[in-house]
Amino acid sequence: MLSKNHYIIFLLLVSFSIKANFILLPMDETSQKNHLKAYGITYWCLDKKYKASWLLNYRGGSFLLPDVPEIRKECQIRGVSFEILSDAEEASILADISSPSQNMETVILEKAPKIAVYTPKGKQPWDDAVTMVLTYAEIPFTPIYDEEVLSDQLILYDWLHLHHEDFTGQYGKFYGAYRTAPWYIDQKKDAEALAAKLGYAKVSEEKLAVAKKIRDFVIGGGFMFAMCSATDSFDIALSAEGVDICEPMFDGDGSTPNYQTLIDYSRTFAFKNFILDRKPDHYEFSDIDMTEKRKIPMEKDYFTLMDFSAKWDVIPSMLCQNHTSLVKGFMGQSTAFDIELIKSNILILGQNELNSEARYIHGQKGKGFFTFYGGHDPEDYQHHVGDAPTVLDLHPNSPGFRLILNNILFPAAKKKKQKT
């Protein structure tokens, strides 16, 4: 028979042995009530200096956090599903993940990246998916625009998103449909005034200067994420340095004769051999975009995430974490990228194989990285100018928005040498 004191000690030992020490944020399809806010919880933990791990390919890319009361409380407040793990359970999961037979990996997340969103000041006639999902997930970010970029403030940030933007100086090629719209007229005036204030004769010249600063940010080790028209227009602007590709309605004078022959593809991040669209009233920059070339009905419009080795190809595996490998397609000014026009060193992360188009691509430039994601809003198939923004409370488990948030946490990962 145990004495009273021995019994108390026994209970304490049992209690200690089963004490929970970890919180798991499951990211599989059935267990997580709010995938998008789970990223926000993980970011919040990093910002609070808690340790965190990303369990690649384990239950949809789950997150492992320390078990402390304020993390539990934050999960409850934000409506994020979590599970409590003992030391033994955590050790068993990590052992399983580390097994050579499992296509899984544990990635240590070290710090909360400082995030900037390149977006103009004032209300726009369209919304931005990244700004929306960051706000919804409660991940802090700083809006910046041309003045901040040109005054070298990018060095303050780890991660930069390019808002729906046109870096070629053609005002989004909205001339054909919206040249008489008050918002278009006002935006053109504002852009010209800003370019003049910053010392440039043309908007195209000022936007090129911005694109080059962003290029240098990436080369120096920054992480850049772009969606929709910010993807191809960024590369086109870099390729056309020193060449006037703007018609008179955009910049007041004619374009350089035969300018297509002067395009320098060696300056671009992702695209090659593209042909620019010379029609000022045509809502396209070049043949990079597949919007008008694709013949896919909405109900069949899906793209597949590529399957990478989590242990050998850690970076693309992080960027593709999801609870499904099949993601609904969605349109934009730049919906998808012609695979034939993508450089050979660029990784295709998501594609529609039937239509020979890439939706989601990634590459390295210098010491930094970039990701291009085609389309405008993952939960609004054909978003038009002036449409109301998506209500993310209706889409808390969106696979398309998850891809954006994968890129947010990517810079937080502990750096280690890629296996060769």
C-alpha positions, -999 to +999 in steps of 0.1 A: +000+000+000+012+035-009+015+060+019-003+093+015+029+112+007+040+085-018+006+086-034+008+124-039+042+121-054+030+093-077+001+116-089+025+144-095+048+122-116+019+109-136+006+144-141+040+156-152+045+127-176+012+134-195+016+172-194+010+187-228+040+207-242+030+214-278+001+227-298-005+214-333-024+235-358-037+207-382-039+219-418-056+189-434-090+192-450-112+180-422-096+191-390-090+228-395-119+252-392-099+282-405-068+275-425-062+312-433-062+324-398-039+295-388-012+312-407-019+344-387-016+325-354+018+311-366+030+346-376+017+359-342+038+333-324+069+342-343+063+379-336+061+370-299+094+351-301+079+317-297+095+288-315+075+273-344+079+245-369+063+239-402+056+202-408+058+199-445+033+174-460+022+163-426-016+167-425-017+194-451+014+213-438+006+216-401+022+240-377+038+229-344+039+255-316+047+255-279+018+249-255+013+281-236-020+296-223-018+327-245-014+307-277-044+285-268-064+317-260-054+333-293-065+302-313-098+302-295-104+339-301-095+336-339-115+304-344-084+283-353-086+245-346-057+231-325-047+199-309-027+194-277+003+171-279+024+155-251+062+153-254+059+117-264+033+124-292+054+153-305+085+131-306+066+103-324+053+127-351+088+142-356+103+107-358+078+097-384+084+129-404+122+123-404+120+088-417+136+085-451+105+066-463+082+096-457+079+125-481+078+149-452+101+174-435+103+196-404+112+233-411+121+256-382+105+290-385+128+316-369+114+351-371+083+370-383+092+386-417+087+423-421+061+427-448+055+455-473+027+457-498+034+479-529+000+496-534-010+532-543-025+555-517-063+560-518-092+538-529-088+518-561-116+505-583-104+470-576-092+451-545-061+432-539-061+395-528-029+397-508-040+428-488-073+411-481-059+378-469-032+395-448-059+416-431-081+386-426-053+365-412-043+394-390-008+395-403+006+431-401+020+448-432+031+482-443+017+498-475+044+514-495+045+530-530+069+547-554+083+573-531+092+548-505+107+524-530+128+551-548+141+564-514+155+529-507+131+520-479+128+484-492+158+475-471+135+478-441+115+447-452+120+410-458+090+404-481+073+425-507+040+421-525+033+438-558-003+450-559-023+449-591+001+471-610+014+481-645+051+488-645+051+496-683+035+530-679+004+521-699-021+525-670-031+488-670-041+489-707-075+501-695-076+528-722-100+509-745-127+503-719-123+530-693-106+560-708-136+582-700-142+568-665-135+593-638-113+569-619-091+563-649-087+600-657-079+607-620-054+579-618-036+590-649-033+626-636-021+613-602+005+591-618+018+619-640+020+643-610+038+617-589+063+610-617+070+648-621+074+652-583+100+624-583+119+640-612+108+619-642+095+632-675+072+601-680+053+577-659+069+548-678+104+561-669+094+564-632+078+529-631+110+515-647+131+531-620+107+515-594+110+481-611+148+483-610+148+491-573+125+461-567+149+439-589+178+450-567+158+443-536+154+407-547+190+403-559+202+415-525+182+388-507+146+400-506+115+379-513+090+393-538+055+380-546+034+393-574+000+385-588-021+393-619-007+421-641+022+429-617+039+397-629+043+401-666+043+439-666+073+438-642+093+416-666+082+436-696+093+469-680+127+455-673+131+441-708+122+474-724+147+496-705+157+524-729+129+516-753+096+535-756+068+510-759+040+534-750+017+550-776+008+587-775-024+583-754-002+570-726+029+593-727+022+621-752+046+609-779+051+579-803+067+546-795+102+536-807+099+523-842+101+485-844+105+483-807+099+445-805+134+439-819+150+459-791+135+439-762+162+423-740+149+391-725+182+387-705+169+413-681+137+396-671+131+374-641+108+347-655+098+351-691+115+349-725+107+353-762+074+371-756+058+394-782+044+427-769+008+437-777+010+469-797-027+478-796-033+505-770-070+496-767-064+459-762-065+447-726-032+427-729+005+434-725+019+405-744+014+369-754+027+357-720-008+358-706-032+330-715-065+347-708-076+350-744-059+318-756-075+295-730-107+276-738-116+262-704-152+264-690-153+276-654-166+243-640-135+226-654-110+253-646-086+238-620-048+237-617-026+210-601+001+217-576+033+199-583+045+172-560+081+179-547+103+160-524+100+177-490+134+166-479+153+175-511+132+203-525+123+222-494+115+256-509+090+245-535+075+221-510+069+250-486+053+271-513+029+242-523+016+232-489-021+227-490-049+204-480-056+196-517-034+194-548-062+205-570-070+243-568-098+262-585-087+284-613-096+321-614-092+349-640-073+382-640-058+406-664-029+381-664-046+348-657-019+323-665+015+321-682+023+304-715+047+275-705+066+280-738+075+315-727+089+306-692+126+304-688+141+270-682+155+278-647+120+287-634+101+262-613+065+256-622+046+250-589+011+248-603-002+243-638-031+233-660-016+205-680-044+203-705-040+239-715-001+241-714-003+270-689+014+277-656-006+294-628+021+295-601+058+298-607+089+305-586+125+314-591+157+327-576+174+360-585+207+367-570+204+360-532+166+364-532+135+347-545+103+356-563+070+340-569+045+349-596+008+338-592-016+343-621-051+356-616-067+383-595-088+367-567-088+330-558-124+330-547-139+353-574-136+335-608-140+366-630-134+397-609-144+429-628-134+465-621-157+479-595-169+445-581-172+442-544-143+426-526-145+389-515-157+383-480-131+358-467-153+348-437-171+328-464-138+312-476-117+304-445-104+272-460-095+286-495-067+265-511-060+294-535-055+319-507-034+294-488-008+296-516-004+333-509+001+327-472+027+300-479+048+327-495+043+350-464+059+324-441+086+313-466+111+340-454+106+329-418+122+295-425+156+288-410+180+289-439+199+258-447+218+245-477+197+228-503+205+192-508+222+183-540 
